[in-house]
Amino acid sequence: MDTEGLSSSDDGRSPSAQEADEYMQRIRSLPVEQVLGDVMFSLLNAAQVKLGRRDARLLIDVSTVAHEHARPYLPAELCKQLDQMLGELRLGQVNAEGHASQQGEPEQNDLDRLPTPPLAGAEEPSASRAPGKPTPARPTEQPDDAPQL
């Protein structure tokens, strides 16, 4: 995906209305799996660069949740690549956190606290859903004192 298509040019001028329209048409015509793949790989690349930092953990968690939600709409090969990258990044993060904790001080622009992990069980295990198979709808939970319909 050409995300540079709408940025300012080298001479500093803003894109024209026609350039903006052409960029939007290119994005609109892309298959969703390409857009999702580009977004996921951007998140995972950022997480790899930030390994050992708290914000890397957040990027890995966000990528995991997004991947599990999008899994039924992605090709099997892309899911396999994402699963492999996420596994490697999780291991790398644990190792890098061990080294970072020995240094003591957090790096500049890192999060001030560890991110809360995604809710366990919020998504079905990935093995139970094949790519291309939509996630079954879940009933909406209501508080005990909510009126029953």
Secondary structure, DSSP 8 states (H G I E B T S, - for coil): --GGGGS--TTS----HHHHHHHHHHHHHS-HHHHHHHHHHHHHHHHHHTTTSHHHHHHHHHHHHHHHHHGGGS-HHHHHHHHHHHHHHHHHHHHHHHHHHHH-S--TT--SS------TTSS--GGGS-TT-----------TTS---
